[in-house]
């Protein structure tokens, strides 16, 4: 997307906006910020009145409070030179549970937000998480099988939970969301629909994606072991991820005999 000069899309940032969203909604109290249409000078004047209760007085009213958070978020991602008119980021850590209000905050602060939800089937996602991150420092296959299996099943449950939370968000913000399956990136229709969703001239997404190198390690003993255990646990993974599979139009996996 950054091949289009109108866009400036940043990478991951360890999900720090989750904490910002929590701060915003924790402060969204009926009294703070209050909804009185007062200037900063009037607020200060009221604060100095000795015979009134000032406990919930604050400089910002509701609109100003939101604008300060809006400016804070924008300061991390918008092009300071103003060359790219549309900014954003790619992050895998949002929407993992119901307590994460980050994407809600984005829609509240920036009603014009466009959210692309990229879904990939659980098995390759689990492999990527475990091989690239969880067992990144153990590359000789020296992993306890019970530990590995527990990590696989935990990742499967997390995959299902996150995509179901995202699915609910998409239903609530249908006009601003575009769910796309990783497997559908092969189809020209996907890119045409994405261009319409973003209201931008078509760019050759498919050609650009073809240049991206897969950096996943699939050949060392740990990668081979993880892939083998994922195949063995496929019936359990299918059971744990069935809800999200159905929500995003993936066919249900027929259960095989449990290999134990």
Secondary structure as UniProt FT lines:
FT   TURN            2..3
FT   TURN            5..6
FT   STRAND          7..10
FT   TURN            14..16
FT   HELIX           17..26
FT   HELIX           40..47
FT   TURN            50..51
FT   TURN            55..56
FT   HELIX           62..77
FT   TURN            80..81
FT   STRAND          86..89
FT   TURN            94..95
FT   TURN            98..99
FT   HELIX           102..109
FT   TURN            111..112
FT   STRAND          115..119
FT   HELIX           122..129
FT   HELIX           130..134
FT   TURN            135..137
FT   HELIX           145..172
FT   HELIX           174..176
FT   STRAND          177..181
FT   HELIX           182..186
FT   HELIX           188..198
FT   HELIX           205..209
FT   TURN            210..211
FT   HELIX           221..232
FT   HELIX           234..240
FT   HELIX           242..247
FT   TURN            248..249
//
